[in-house]
Amino acid sequence: MSEEINSGHEQDEHHDHSFPSWVTFGHSESPIEGFLKVFLWLVLWTLLEVGAILKEFSFGVTMVILFGIAVIKCWFICSFFMHMTWDPPLVTHTAAVPAFFMAVLFLAIGLTTPGAVDDLATICGF
């Protein structure tokens, strides 16, 4: 009887859902503490974004900084808040498909707009 009960719970394996030590500045047992530290990372990157805008770099440098930080923040959100770090690799690969089509659509819209190929500011819609 106990074998039947245990065999029914084989699918309920416990997977390690711990945060990497570089994210939490050491080992964190509490998931809430881990998520709060990820939130603090996002706040840090947001402050760097604001600093890049206030510093008034050239347009091209500002766009590279802002898009770079946006990619990093997107990675943090997808990895931890959307739990993709702990999902099987197939889920991560599947998520790359809409990202690819978004990039294609942005390029298609940007490059087919009259005058869009003149400069980066026009491609970005500024």
GIURJO-V234371 format. One record per residue. N is the residue number from 1. RES is the residue in three letters. SS is DSSP state (helix for helix, strand for strand, loop for the rest). PSI is psi in whole degrees, 0 to 359 (* if undefined). D_LAST is the distance of its C-alpha to the last C-alpha in Angstrom with 1 decimal. Layout:
n=N res=RES ss=SS psi=PSI d_last=D_LAST
n=N res=RES ss=SS psi=PSI d_last=D_LAST
This chain:
n=1 res=MET ss=loop psi=316 d_last=69.0
n=2 res=SER ss=helix psi=331 d_last=66.8
n=3 res=GLU ss=helix psi=323 d_last=65.8
n=4 res=GLU ss=helix psi=321 d_last=64.5
n=5 res=ILE ss=helix psi=315 d_last=62.4
n=6 res=ASN ss=helix psi=323 d_last=61.0
n=7 res=SER ss=helix psi=333 d_last=60.3
n=8 res=GLY ss=helix psi=343 d_last=58.2
n=9 res=HIS ss=loop psi=14 d_last=56.0
n=10 res=GLU ss=loop psi=332 d_last=55.1
n=11 res=GLN ss=loop psi=346 d_last=51.7
n=12 res=ASP ss=loop psi=43 d_last=51.0
n=13 res=GLU ss=loop psi=146 d_last=50.5
n=14 res=HIS ss=loop psi=121 d_last=48.9
n=15 res=HIS ss=loop psi=151 d_last=46.0
n=16 res=ASP ss=loop psi=115 d_last=44.9
n=17 res=HIS ss=loop psi=38 d_last=41.8
n=18 res=SER ss=loop psi=159 d_last=41.7
n=19 res=PHE ss=loop psi=147 d_last=38.6
n=20 res=PRO ss=loop psi=149 d_last=38.3
n=21 res=SER ss=helix psi=331 d_last=39.8
n=22 res=TRP ss=helix psi=337 d_last=36.7
n=23 res=VAL ss=helix psi=318 d_last=34.8
n=24 res=THR ss=helix psi=5 d_last=37.6
n=25 res=PHE ss=loop psi=41 d_last=38.8
n=26 res=GLY ss=loop psi=190 d_last=42.2
n=27 res=HIS ss=loop psi=135 d_last=43.9
n=28 res=SER ss=loop psi=122 d_last=43.1
n=29 res=GLU ss=loop psi=328 d_last=45.5
n=30 res=SER ss=loop psi=126 d_last=43.6
n=31 res=PRO ss=helix psi=326 d_last=40.7
n=32 res=ILE ss=helix psi=317 d_last=39.5
n=33 res=GLU ss=helix psi=320 d_last=39.5
n=34 res=GLY ss=helix psi=315 d_last=37.6
n=35 res=PHE ss=helix psi=324 d_last=34.9
n=36 res=LEU ss=helix psi=323 d_last=34.6
n=37 res=LYS ss=helix psi=325 d_last=34.2
n=38 res=VAL ss=helix psi=319 d_last=31.4
n=39 res=PHE ss=helix psi=319 d_last=29.8
n=40 res=LEU ss=helix psi=323 d_last=30.3
n=41 res=TRP ss=helix psi=317 d_last=28.6
n=42 res=LEU ss=helix psi=323 d_last=25.5
n=43 res=VAL ss=helix psi=317 d_last=25.7
n=44 res=LEU ss=helix psi=313 d_last=26.0
n=45 res=TRP ss=helix psi=326 d_last=22.9
n=46 res=THR ss=helix psi=319 d_last=21.0
n=47 res=LEU ss=helix psi=323 d_last=22.4
n=48 res=LEU ss=helix psi=323 d_last=21.3
n=49 res=GLU ss=helix psi=312 d_last=17.7
n=50 res=VAL ss=helix psi=319 d_last=17.9
n=51 res=GLY ss=helix psi=322 d_last=19.8
n=52 res=ALA ss=helix psi=325 d_last=17.2
n=53 res=ILE ss=helix psi=318 d_last=14.6
n=54 res=LEU ss=helix psi=332 d_last=17.5
n=55 res=LYS ss=helix psi=337 d_last=18.6
n=56 res=GLU ss=loop psi=61 d_last=15.6
n=57 res=PHE ss=loop psi=177 d_last=15.7
n=58 res=SER ss=loop psi=163 d_last=13.9
n=59 res=PHE ss=helix psi=314 d_last=10.3
n=60 res=GLY ss=helix psi=316 d_last=12.0
n=61 res=VAL ss=helix psi=318 d_last=14.8
n=62 res=THR ss=helix psi=317 d_last=12.8
n=63 res=MET ss=helix psi=320 d_last=11.1
n=64 res=VAL ss=helix psi=316 d_last=14.6
n=65 res=ILE ss=helix psi=312 d_last=16.2
n=66 res=LEU ss=helix psi=317 d_last=14.1
n=67 res=PHE ss=helix psi=325 d_last=14.4
n=68 res=GLY ss=helix psi=314 d_last=18.0
n=69 res=ILE ss=helix psi=323 d_last=18.9
n=70 res=ALA ss=helix psi=321 d_last=17.5
n=71 res=VAL ss=helix psi=318 d_last=19.8
n=72 res=ILE ss=helix psi=315 d_last=22.7
n=73 res=LYS ss=helix psi=322 d_last=22.3
n=74 res=CYS ss=helix psi=319 d_last=22.2
n=75 res=TRP ss=helix psi=315 d_last=25.4
n=76 res=PHE ss=helix psi=313 d_last=27.1
n=77 res=ILE ss=helix psi=313 d_last=26.5
n=78 res=CYS ss=helix psi=319 d_last=27.6
n=79 res=SER ss=helix psi=316 d_last=30.5
n=80 res=PHE ss=helix psi=310 d_last=32.1
n=81 res=PHE ss=helix psi=332 d_last=31.0
n=82 res=MET ss=loop psi=4 d_last=31.0
n=83 res=HIS ss=loop psi=24 d_last=34.2
n=84 res=MET ss=loop psi=341 d_last=33.2
n=85 res=THR ss=loop psi=325 d_last=35.0
n=86 res=TRP ss=loop psi=359 d_last=38.2
n=87 res=ASP ss=loop psi=161 d_last=37.7
n=88 res=PRO ss=loop psi=155 d_last=39.3
n=89 res=PRO ss=helix psi=330 d_last=37.3
n=90 res=LEU ss=helix psi=323 d_last=37.1
n=91 res=VAL ss=helix psi=317 d_last=34.9
n=92 res=THR ss=helix psi=317 d_last=32.4
n=93 res=HIS ss=helix psi=325 d_last=32.5
n=94 res=THR ss=helix psi=324 d_last=32.0
n=95 res=ALA ss=helix psi=340 d_last=28.9
n=96 res=ALA ss=helix psi=336 d_last=27.4
n=97 res=VAL ss=helix psi=308 d_last=27.5
n=98 res=PRO ss=helix psi=327 d_last=24.8
n=99 res=ALA ss=helix psi=320 d_last=22.6
n=100 res=PHE ss=helix psi=313 d_last=23.1
n=101 res=PHE ss=helix psi=326 d_last=22.4
n=102 res=MET ss=helix psi=316 d_last=19.1
n=103 res=ALA ss=helix psi=317 d_last=18.0
n=104 res=VAL ss=helix psi=316 d_last=19.3
n=105 res=LEU ss=helix psi=318 d_last=17.6
n=106 res=PHE ss=helix psi=316 d_last=14.1
n=107 res=LEU ss=helix psi=319 d_last=15.0
n=108 res=ALA ss=helix psi=317 d_last=16.6
n=109 res=ILE ss=helix psi=316 d_last=13.8
n=110 res=GLY ss=helix psi=321 d_last=11.3
n=111 res=LEU ss=helix psi=345 d_last=14.1
n=112 res=THR ss=helix psi=358 d_last=15.5
n=113 res=THR ss=loop psi=132 d_last=12.6
n=114 res=PRO ss=loop psi=128 d_last=13.7
n=115 res=GLY ss=loop psi=2 d_last=12.1
n=116 res=ALA ss=loop psi=334 d_last=10.3
n=117 res=VAL ss=loop psi=4 d_last=12.8
n=118 res=ASP ss=loop psi=315 d_last=12.2
n=119 res=ASP ss=loop psi=169 d_last=10.1
n=120 res=LEU ss=helix psi=326 d_last=8.7
n=121 res=ALA ss=helix psi=322 d_last=5.2
n=122 res=THR ss=helix psi=322 d_last=5.5
n=123 res=ILE ss=helix psi=321 d_last=7.6
n=124 res=CYS ss=loop psi=353 d_last=5.8
n=125 res=GLY ss=loop psi=19 d_last=3.8
n=126 res=PHE ss=loop psi=* d_last=0.0
